[in-house]
Amino acid sequence: MLSSIRPLPKYGRGTSRSLTALFLLALISPFWSLSTPLIEVDDARYAEVPREMLVFNDWGTPHLDGFPYVEKPPLWYWLAASSYRIFGVNEAAARLPLALLSLLGMLGLAWLGSWLYAPDTGRMGAIMLASASLYFFLSHYITPDMPLAVFLLWCSALILRALMRPEDGRWAAPAAWACAGLAFLSKGLVALTFPIAWTVLLIILFPQWRRGARAFLNPLGPLLFILIAAPWFALMERRHPGFLRFIFVEQHFQRYLTQKYNRSSPWYFFILVLPAGLLPWTPAALAGFFRSFKAPRDPRDTALALWVMLVAGFFTTSQSKLATYILPAIPHLTLLAARALEEELPKWSRVFCWMLGAVLLMAPLALVLRPELAGEFNRQTLALASLALVFMSVSSSGLGEKGRGWVIAAAAALAGGSSALAALRGSAQITSVKSLSQTIRERYRPGDQIYAYGTYLHGIPFYTGVLVDRILNWTGELHYAKRDPAYAGRFGGDNEIRELPIKGRRTFVICRRFETKYLLNLSPGPVTTRPFGHWELLEF
């Protein structure tokens, strides 16, 4: 029972002021470096699809390079397209909705922690969430995982509110259903799978919460979910018969159960990714997670830990694994980390902190001793990346100190994140196709063509404003479009290269650098080549 749990410690005035300052700094961190050039692949893809929503003036069917792109529901596209309409098409406008969603996630965790435990616990958890490596990165790199994670966070917080405070169920339960609907419009069926399975587990394990569960049977909640989630799916099925089978059977069940999409990884993949995604709070999060199952057991801690286990277990058994999938588990773990830091960390956890700090210093030292490991990155970028690792090392080591060590850790973690963003911006020549696209735009004339060979770079149409005409020896996420006879002519292979050059027309071919020699052997015509990072621009 809650009454058997030791009350939380009070913070001193100095620590409380530091907590407030760090909390405010954390809230603005998603807005840092909004204008960084778009990174291939996902960052550029999820900026380009909403741009085409405006170009085609079609807010129903998403498009990518003019093809129907219906692998994901449209909520993110609507948000980004709305941002473009207000602020114009640019990188900052593309990332602004992402920053606002990240902010909404931090506020959601602060609210959950404040009423579940104490206001300082909530703010502490939000600071840790903002500076946790995976959450920080995905606050600046566009994928649908951030809106999914944020709306699932709010959904889970509202579920707990209804279960623990039945008198609030009349508003918390319908709000939870509405958040599930928004999560469903972000990425599909997991928006129902996690909340329903978690709620069932909680009312089985904690009988005292069963009275609050009745609020979820109120018809208003499911009605809100249907009104939010269903109309777009109905519209798409009417426009594209067979769409529902494609998105649910192929994009959900086949992606989960089979290796059709070539994203398989070992079963222990997320056992490695989750601790890395929590850096520098990994030791504290592990301490909080393990403590949640010790006697006397606090059902609040156990509920958070069960959510983490559910998310991690679900994606571990999936045949499709990407590091970003685990994001919905990060907020609940950072709140458990805040709980652990309110008391003295166990000795093993403090030793882990110091060891982790030492390990994080090894990468910068390796670059000093072995400069050939730097590859194509310039010195300034490497210096900033090394500085980010040094800050992370200080942050991890600070957790091992008693008292206000977590304050130093949080400040260092946010400083490390800022350095990492600066390094990312400095590596744009390697990670982004902005420079390559600007070269095409300067030389492009009406009637010219753009081909992509062996790859598709999503930033090309974003920065040039021109679609790629032909995609050769590559299908990727465009397999839905390729099976449609209306678009089959825009796909091809080596023969299209053999036909170059085309008289009276300039053709730009983008390929990976290691394919350049092969393409030059296919066509005897005059050609100029320009390298851009990992890619090559051939002009026939």
C-alpha positions in Angstrom: 0.0 0.0 0.0 1.1 3.6 -0.6 1.0 4.4 3.1 3.9 1.9 3.7 6.2 3.8 1.3 8.8 6.1 2.9 8.0 9.8 2.1 10.2 11.5 -0.5 13.0 13.7 0.7 12.7 17.5 0.6 15.2 19.5 -1.6 17.2 22.3 -0.2 16.7 25.9 -1.4 19.8 25.8 -3.6 19.0 22.5 -5.2 15.4 23.7 -5.8 16.7 26.8 -7.7 19.0 24.6 -9.7 16.1 22.3 -10.5 14.0 25.2 -11.7 16.8 26.6 -13.9 17.5 23.1 -15.4 13.9 22.5 -16.0 13.5 25.7 -18.0 16.6 24.9 -20.0 15.3 21.4 -20.7 12.0 22.8 -22.0 13.8 24.9 -24.6 16.3 22.3 -25.7 14.1 20.8 -28.5 14.3 24.2 -30.2 18.1 24.2 -30.5 19.5 23.9 -34.1 16.1 23.7 -35.8 17.7 24.8 -39.1 20.3 22.0 -39.3 20.3 20.5 -42.9 18.0 17.5 -43.2 19.7 14.2 -42.6 19.2 11.2 -44.8 17.1 9.1 -44.5 14.1 9.5 -42.2 14.7 13.2 -41.3 14.5 14.2 -44.9 11.7 11.8 -45.8 9.4 13.0 -43.1 10.1 16.6 -44.1 9.5 15.9 -47.8 6.1 14.1 -47.6 4.3 17.1 -45.9 6.0 19.4 -48.5 4.3 17.4 -51.2 1.0 17.7 -49.3 1.1 21.4 -50.0 2.4 21.1 -53.5 -0.4 18.7 -54.6 -2.9 20.3 -52.2 -3.9 16.8 -51.1 -4.2 16.4 -47.3 -5.7 12.9 -47.7 -3.2 10.8 -49.6 0.4 11.4 -48.6 3.0 11.4 -51.4 6.7 10.9 -51.7 8.3 12.0 -55.0 4.8 12.1 -56.5 4.1 8.5 -55.5 1.4 7.6 -53.0 3.2 7.0 -49.8 0.8 5.3 -47.4 3.0 3.3 -45.0 2.3 5.5 -42.1 -0.8 7.4 -40.9 -0.9 11.1 -41.6 -0.8 13.0 -38.2 2.9 14.0 -38.5 2.4 15.1 -42.2 -0.5 17.3 -41.2 1.4 19.0 -38.5 4.5 19.6 -40.6 2.4 20.8 -43.6 0.6 23.2 -41.4 4.0 24.5 -40.2 5.1 25.0 -43.9 1.9 26.9 -44.6 2.6 29.3 -41.8 6.4 29.6 -41.9 7.3 28.5 -45.4 9.2 25.4 -46.5 12.5 25.2 -44.7 14.3 23.0 -42.2 13.2 25.0 -39.2 9.5 24.8 -40.2 9.9 21.1 -40.7 11.3 20.5 -37.2 9.1 23.0 -35.3 6.2 20.6 -34.8 8.7 18.0 -33.6 10.1 20.4 -31.0 6.6 21.2 -29.8 5.8 17.6 -29.5 9.0 17.0 -27.5 8.0 19.9 -25.2 4.6 18.3 -24.8 6.2 15.1 -23.8 8.4 16.7 -21.1 5.3 18.6 -19.8 3.4 15.4 -19.7 6.1 13.6 -17.7 6.4 16.6 -15.3 2.6 16.5 -14.8 2.6 12.7 -14.3 5.5 12.8 -11.8 4.1 15.8 -9.9 0.8 14.2 -9.0 2.0 10.6 -8.9 5.0 11.5 -6.5 5.9 15.1 -6.0 6.3 18.3 -8.1 10.1 18.1 -7.8 10.1 14.5 -8.9 8.1 15.4 -12.0 10.5 18.3 -13.0 13.5 16.0 -12.3 12.1 13.3 -14.6 11.4 15.9 -17.3 15.0 17.1 -17.2 16.3 13.6 -17.5 13.9 12.9 -20.3 15.0 16.0 -22.2 18.7 15.0 -21.9 18.3 11.2 -22.4 20.3 10.5 -25.6 17.5 8.9 -27.6 14.8 11.3 -26.7 17.2 14.3 -27.2 18.2 13.0 -30.7 14.6 12.3 -31.8 13.6 15.7 -30.7 15.8 17.0 -33.6 15.5 14.1 -36.1 12.1 13.6 -37.6 10.4 10.3 -37.3 6.8 9.3 -36.4 8.2 7.8 -33.2 8.2 11.1 -31.3 4.4 11.8 -31.8 3.7 8.2 -31.0 5.7 8.2 -27.8 4.3 11.6 -26.6 0.7 10.7 -27.1 1.3 7.2 -25.5 2.9 9.0 -22.5 -0.1 11.2 -22.0 -2.4 8.2 -22.6 -0.6 6.2 -19.9 -0.6 9.1 -17.5 -4.3 9.6 -17.9 -4.9 5.9 -17.5 -3.1 6.0 -14.1 -5.0 9.1 -13.1 -8.3 7.3 -13.7 -7.2 4.1 -12.0 -5.7 5.8 -8.9 -8.2 8.6 -8.5 -11.6 7.2 -9.7 -13.3 10.5 -9.0 -11.2 12.0 -11.9 -12.1 9.1 -14.3 -15.0 11.1 -15.9 -12.5 13.3 -17.6 -9.2 11.3 -17.5 -10.6 8.2 -19.2 -12.1 10.0 -22.2 -8.9 12.0 -22.5 -6.8 8.8 -22.5 -9.0 7.4 -25.3 -8.4 10.7 -27.3 -4.7 10.5 -26.8 -4.8 6.8 -28.0 -6.6 8.1 -31.1 -3.8 10.6 -31.8 -1.2 8.0 -31.2 -3.1 5.7 -33.6 -3.0 8.5 -36.2 0.8 8.7 -35.6 1.8 5.0 -36.1 -1.1 2.6 -36.0 -2.1 -0.4 -33.9 0.5 -0.2 -31.1 -1.5 2.9 -29.9 -4.2 0.4 -28.8 -2.0 -2.6 -28.0 0.1 -1.0 -25.3 -2.6 0.9 -23.3 -5.1 -1.9 -23.3 -2.6 -4.6 -22.4 -1.1 -2.4 -19.7 -4.4 -1.5 -18.2 -5.4 -5.1 -18.0 -2.2 -6.0 -16.2 -2.6 -3.2 -13.7 -6.2 -4.1 -12.7 -5.1 -7.8 -12.4 -2.1 -7.0 -10.2 -3.6 -4.2 -8.1 -7.3 -4.9 -7.1 -7.6 -1.5 -5.4 -7.5 0.1 -8.9 -10.4 -1.9 -10.4 -13.0 0.6 -9.4 -11.3 3.3 -11.5 -11.2 1.0 -14.5 -15.0 1.3 -15.0 -14.5 4.8 -16.4 -13.0 3.4 -19.5 -16.3 1.7 -20.3 -18.0 5.0 -20.7 -19.0 5.2 -24.4 -17.7 8.7 -24.7 -14.1 7.5 -24.7 -14.3 4.9 -27.5 -16.4 7.4 -29.5 -13.7 10.0 -29.2 -11.1 7.4 -30.4 -13.2 6.5 -33.4 -13.9 10.1 -34.4 -10.2 10.9 -34.3 -8.7 7.8 -35.8 -11.3 6.3 -38.2 -12.1 9.0 -40.8 -8.7 9.0 -42.5 -8.6 5.2 -42.8 -12.1 5.2 -44.3 -11.2 8.0 -46.7 -8.1 6.1 -47.9 -9.9 2.8 -48.4 -12.5 4.6 -50.5 -9.7 6.3 -52.6 -7.4 3.3 -52.8 -9.4 0.0 -52.5 -7.2 -2.5 -50.6 -5.5 0.1 -48.5 -6.7 -1.3 -45.2 -5.2 -4.7 -46.1 -2.0 -3.0 -47.1 -1.5 -0.9 -43.9 -2.8 -3.5 -41.4 -1.8 -6.8 -42.9 1.4 -5.9 -44.6 2.6 -2.9 -42.6 1.6 -4.2 -39.2 1.3 -8.0 -39.0 3.8 -8.9 -41.8 6.3 -6.4 -40.5 6.0 -7.8 -37.0 5.9 -11.5 -37.8 8.1 -11.8 -40.9 11.5 -10.6 -42.2 9.9 -9.2 -45.3 11.2 -5.7 -44.7 14.8 -6.6 -44.0 14.9 -5.0 -40.5 15.6 -8.1 -38.4 18.1 -7.9 -35.6 19.2 -10.3 -32.8 16.7 -10.9 -30.0 19.0 -8.9 -27.6 18.9 -5.8 -29.8 16.8 -3.7 -27.5 18.7 -4.9 -24.4 21.6 -3.0 -25.9 19.7 -0.1 -27.4 17.6 0.8 -24.4 20.5 1.4 -22.0 22.3 3.4 -24.7 19.1 5.5 -25.4 19.0 6.4 -21.7 22.5 7.8 -21.4 23.7 9.3 -19.2 20.9 8.2 -16.9 21.3 4.5 -17.5 22.6 3.5 -14.0 19.9 5.5 -12.2 17.2 4.1 -14.5 18.3 0.5 -13.9 18.4 1.2 -10.1 14.9 2.6 -10.2 13.6 -0.2 -12.4 15.0 -3.0 -10.2 13.8 -1.2 -7.0 10.3 -1.1 -8.3 10.0 -4.9 -7.8 11.5 -5.0 -4.3 9.5 -5.1 -1.1 7.8 -3.0 0.1 6.6 -2.7 -3.4 5.2 0.7 -4.5 2.5 0.1 -7.1 3.3 3.4 -8.7 6.9 2.3 -9.5 5.7 -1.1 -10.5 3.2 0.3 -12.9 5.9 2.4 -14.7 8.2 -0.7 -14.8 5.5 -2.8 -16.3 5.0 -0.3 -19.1 8.7 -0.5 -19.9 8.6 -4.3 -19.9 5.6 -4.3 -22.1 7.1 -2.0 -24.7 10.5 -3.6 -24.7 9.0 -7.2 -24.8 6.7 -6.4 -27.7 9.5 -5.0 -29.9 12.0 -7.7 -28.8 9.7 -10.4 -30.2 9.1 -8.4 -33.5 11.0 -9.4 -36.6 11.3 -5.7 -37.5 13.6 -3.8 -35.2 14.8 -0.2 -35.3 16.4 1.7 -32.5 13.8 4.4 -32.6 10.9 1.9 -31.8 11.9 1.8 -28.1 11.3 5.5 -27.5 7.9 5.0 -25.8 9.7 3.2 -22.9 12.2 6.1 -22.3 9.9 8.6 -20.4 8.7 6.0 -17.8 12.3 4.9 -17.2 13.5 8.4 -16.7 10.8 9.0 -14.1 12.0 5.8 -12.3 15.6 7.2 -12.6 14.4 10.4 -10.8 12.9 8.2 -8.1 16.1 6.4 -7.6 18.2 9.6 -7.4 15.9 11.0 -4.7 17.6 8.4 -2.5 21.2 7.3 -2.4 22.0 5.0 -5.4 23.1 1.5 -4.5 26.8 0.9 -4.6 26.7 -1.1 -7.8 24.9 1.7 -9.5 27.5 4.3 -8.4 30.3 2.1 -9.6 28.5 1.7 -12.9 28.3 5.5 -13.2 32.1 5.9 -12.8 32.8 3.0 -15.2 30.4 4.5 -17.8 32.1 7.9 -17.5 35.5 6.2 -18.2 34.2 4.3 -21.2 32.7 7.5 -22.8 36.1 9.1 -22.6 37.6 6.3 -24.7 36.2 7.4 -28.0 37.8 10.9 -28.0 41.1 9.4 -26.8 40.9 6.8 -29.6 40.6 9.6 -32.1 43.6 11.4 -30.7 45.7 8.3 -30.8 44.3 6.9 -34.1 43.4 10.0 -36.3 42.8 7.7 -39.3 39.5 6.6 -37.6 38.1 10.0 -38.3 37.2 9.1 -41.9 35.6 11.9 -43.9 34.7 14.1 -40.9 36.5 17.4 -40.5 38.5 18.4 -37.5 35.9 20.9 -36.2 33.1 18.3 -36.3 35.3 15.7 -34.6 36.3 18.3 -31.9 32.6 19.0 -31.2 31.7 15.3 -31.1 34.6 14.6 -28.7 33.4 17.5 -26.5 29.9 16.0 -26.5 31.4 12.7 -25.3 33.4 14.5 -22.6 30.3 16.2 -21.3 28.5 12.9 -21.3 31.4 11.3 -19.4 31.2 14.1 -16.8 27.5 13.6 -16.6 27.7 9.9 -16.0 30.5 10.3 -13.4 28.5 13.0 -11.6 25.7 10.5 -11.0 28.0 8.5 -8.8 28.5 11.4 -6.4 26.2 11.9 -3.5 24.1 15.0 -2.9 23.8 17.3 -5.8 25.7 15.2 -8.2 22.6 14.8 -10.4 22.5 18.6 -10.9 26.0 18.5 -12.4 25.0 15.4 -14.4 22.0 17.2 -15.9 23.8 20.3 -16.8 26.6 18.3 -18.4 24.1 16.2 -20.3 22.4 19.2 -21.8 25.8 20.7 -22.7 26.8 17.5 -24.3 23.6 17.5 -26.4 24.3 21.0 -27.6 27.8 20.0 -28.6 26.4 16.9 -30.4 24.0 19.1 -32.4 26.8 21.4 -33.4 28.8 18.4 -34.6 25.8 17.1 -36.5 25.5 20.5 -38.3 29.2 20.4 -39.1 28.9 17.0 -40.7 26.1 18.1 -43.1 28.4 17.5 -46.1 28.3 13.8 -45.2 24.9 13.3 -43.7 22.8 15.7 -45.9 22.2 16.2 -49.6 21.7 19.9 -49.3 24.9 20.9 -51.1 24.3 18.3 -53.8 20.7 19.5 -54.3 21.9 23.1 -54.5 24.3 22.2 -57.3 21.4 20.5 -59.3 19.1 23.5 -58.7 21.7 25.9 -60.0 22.2 23.9 -63.2 18.7 22.5 -63.7 16.6 23.8 -66.7 13.1 22.9 -67.8 13.2 19.6 -69.6 16.2 18.3 -67.7 15.8 15.0 -65.9 17.0 13.6 -62.5 17.7 9.9 -62.0 18.4 8.1 -58.8 20.4 4.9 -59.1 20.6 2.3 -56.3 19.2 4.7 -53.8 16.7 7.4 -53.3 17.7 10.6 -51.5 14.7 12.2 -50.0 16.3 15.6 -49.6 16.6 16.1 -53.4 13.0 17.1 -54.1 12.9 19.0 -50.8 15.8 21.3 -51.7 15.4 21.4 -55.5 11.6 21.6 -55.6 11.8 19.1 -58.5 10.8 15.4 -58.3 13.2 12.7 -59.2 12.1 11.5 -62.6 13.4 7.9 -62.6 14.3 5.6 -59.8 16.7 2.8 -61.0 17.5 -0.5 -59.3 15.8 0.5 -56.1 12.4 0.2 -54.6 12.7 0.6 -50.8 9.6 2.1 -49.2 8.1 2.8 -52.6 7.0 -0.8 -53.2 3.3 0.2 -52.8 3.7 2.7 -55.7 5.8 0.3 -57.9 3.1 -2.3 -57.9 0.7 0.3 -59.4 0.8 0.2 -63.3 0.3 4.0 -63.3 3.8 4.5 -61.8 5.7 1.5 -63.2 7.3 3.6 -65.9 9.1 5.7 -63.4 11.1 2.7 -62.2 13.9 1.0 -64.2 17.4 -0.4 -64.2 20.7 -0.4 -66.1 19.1 0.1 -69.5 18.1 3.6 -68.7 21.7 4.5 -68.0 22.8 2.9 -71.2 20.5 5.2 -73.1 22.3 8.3 -71.8 23.0 10.9 -72.8 19.6 12.0 -74.3 20.0 14.5 -77.1 19.0 18.0 -76.2 18.5 17.2 -72.5 20.7 17.2 -69.5 20.3 14.3 -67.1 21.5 14.3 -63.5 22.2 10.9 -62.0 22.7 10.5 -58.3 24.3 7.3 -57.0 26.5 6.0 -54.2 30.2 6.8 -54.8 31.2 3.1 -55.0 28.8 2.7 -58.0 30.2 5.5 -60.1 32.7 3.4 -62.0 30.1 0.9 -62.9 27.7 3.5 -64.2 30.5 5.2 -66.3 31.1 1.8 -67.9 27.4 1.5 -68.9 27.3 4.8 -70.8 29.9 5.9 -73.3 28.6 9.5 -73.4 30.3 12.6 -72.0 29.8 12.9 -68.3 31.0 15.1 -65.4 31.2 13.8 -61.9 31.1 15.6 -58.5 31.5 13.8 -55.1 29.3 14.9 -52.2 30.0 12.9 -49.1 28.8 9.3 -49.6 27.2 10.2 -53.0 28.2 11.1 -56.5 26.5 13.4 -58.9 26.9 12.4 -62.6 25.8 14.9 -65.2 25.2 13.6 -68.7 
